[in-house]
Amino acid sequence: MKRLIKGGTIVTACDIYTADILIHQDKIVSIGSNLQENDAEVVSAEGMYVFPGGIDPHTHLDMPFGGTTTKDDFISGTKAAAFGGTTTIIDFCLTTKGRSLKEAIDTWHEKARGKSVIDYSFHLMVSEITDEVLEELPRMIEDEGISSLKVFMAYKNQFQSDDETLFRTLLLAKEHGALVMVHAENGDVIEYLTKQALANGNTDPIYHALTRPPELEGEATGRAAYLSALADSQLYVVHVTSAEAVRKIEEARSKGFRVYGETCPQYLVLDQSYLEKPDFEGAKYVWSPPLREKWNQDVLWNALRTGQLQTIGSDQCSFDFKGQKDLGRGDFTKIPNGGPMIEDRISILYSEGVSKGRITLNQFVDMTATQSAKLFGLFPKKGTIAIGSDADLVLFNPNAERTISVQTHHMAVDYNPFEGLKVTGEVVSVFSRGQLIIKDKKFVGSEGSGQFLKRNKFQR
C-alpha cells in the first residue's frame, strides 16, 4: 500500500515548508514537491498542517487506584488519543513490592494486547531496591526495551519510595542507560497535613490542594535534582505545576544537571478555584499534584517557551464523577486522583499556545512529539517527519473552531474537565505507521493494530 499526502504544510521541530509525502507500507519514503506515484492513494492536505504524530509520555490506562480502576482502558483511551492527534503513548506499569518486575510488565502487556489502536510502550515503576530488583532491572532495560523508570516521592504507604531507593535507582540508570522519572511531592509532610485537615473536619475537595501546597512540590523537585547530580545521572520530573518546581528545575539546569521537566494541559488552563465548585463538583478536578493558583500558569508557559520544560504529557487517569469520584464524599482523601486529558492535550496546546502567541509552531511540535521521542528512546523512528521515519502523521486544520464537551469527546468517562472551552485548530485525519486510523474526524482503525515499542537507551 502506498499513500501520497499532497499539498500540506509540513511542520517539524525545526522546519515549516509545503511539500508532498509518499508513504510505502509503514514508512515515509519520499518528501518533495509535486511528487507523482501512479499506484498510490492520494490524500489531499491542502490548507492543513501536517504534524508528526503526537507522543504522550504520561498515561494511566486500565490502572487500579484507590479501590477502583481508571475508566478508560487501552481501547477507549487509545481511540481518544488518536482522535486528539496522538499516535504513541507511554503508559505507567505499576509494580508490587516482593513480586518480580517481569510479572508486572506481563500484566501490562495483557492489558494492552489486542486492544490498543496506536503504538505504545511502558515506563516501569520502581518501588524498592532489593537484590532481586537490582538483578532484574538491567534485563528490563536491555531485553524488554523499557528504558524509563518511575519513582514516587508521594502517596505514602501506597506508592512512595524513600530517598535511598531513588538514589540507587539513579545510580543504576546511569550505568544502564535509563531515564529516571519522579512524581515530586513530599509525601511525608502531605500525610501529616492530610491527617490534620481531617481531624479538623476539613473534608471538601479543596483540601486536596491545601494539603499538597506548592512548597512541597518545589522541595521534592530540588531534592530529586540534587540526588540526580550526586549520582551523575539523569532525571525527568513529571507533571510540573508550580513556580516553586519550575525554579528548582531552572536552577538545576543552570548548573549543568541533566534534569528535564514535563507539564500538562490542565495546569496551563485550569486553576485551584475549580476545586471549590459547589455540590461536590470540585472532585472532578482532584489529581496530584493539585491545580495551583492561576498566576502559576504564566510561569509554566514561560518555562515552555524558554525550554526549561520540554514536554507536554496528559497524565490521563480518568474516573467517572458518578460512581468513582463520589467515593470521596465526606473525605477528600478517598476521591480517586486523576482526570481525562488524553484527547485534548494537543488541541489545548495549539489553541492556548500557538494561536495566542505564547509558543511557536515549531515549539508546539517539539513539545508534543519530538522531545518525548528523543528523551524516551524513540527518535527518529517517531517524533519527526523524515525519510525512513514511521509514517505517523496528523492532518490538522488550524482554522477550525470547536468547543470541548463530554457530549462529543471519545473517552469513556462521564465528564470533561475542559467542558465549554473553545479551541482553535482541529485534528482532521491521523495516520499510524501509514494506516489511516482517523479519516475526516471518524475512526477507521482497528483494535489491536498498535504495536509495543521496545525503546533505545537514554542518550542525551
Protein Blocks (a to p, Z undefined) as FASTA:
>chain_A
ZZddehiacddfkbccddddddehjbcfbdcehiacfkbccddfehiacddddddfbdce
hiaeehiacfbdfklmmmmmmmnopabdcddddddehiafklmmmmmmmmmgokambdcd
dddddfbdcfklmmmmmmmmmmnopabdcddfehehkloccfklmmmmmmmmmmnopacd
dddddfklmmmmmmmmmmnopabfklmmmmmcfklmmmmmmmmmmmmmmnopadddehif
bfklmmmmmmmmmnopacdddddfklmmgcfklmmpghhlmmmmgccdddddfklmmmmm
mmmmnopafbdcfkiacddfbhplmmmgoiaklpccdddfklmmmmmmmmmmmmnopacf
klmmmmmmmmmmmmnopafkgopacehiacddcdddfkbccdddfklmcbfbfbdfkgoi
acedidfbdceehiafbgghiafbdehkaccddddddfZZ
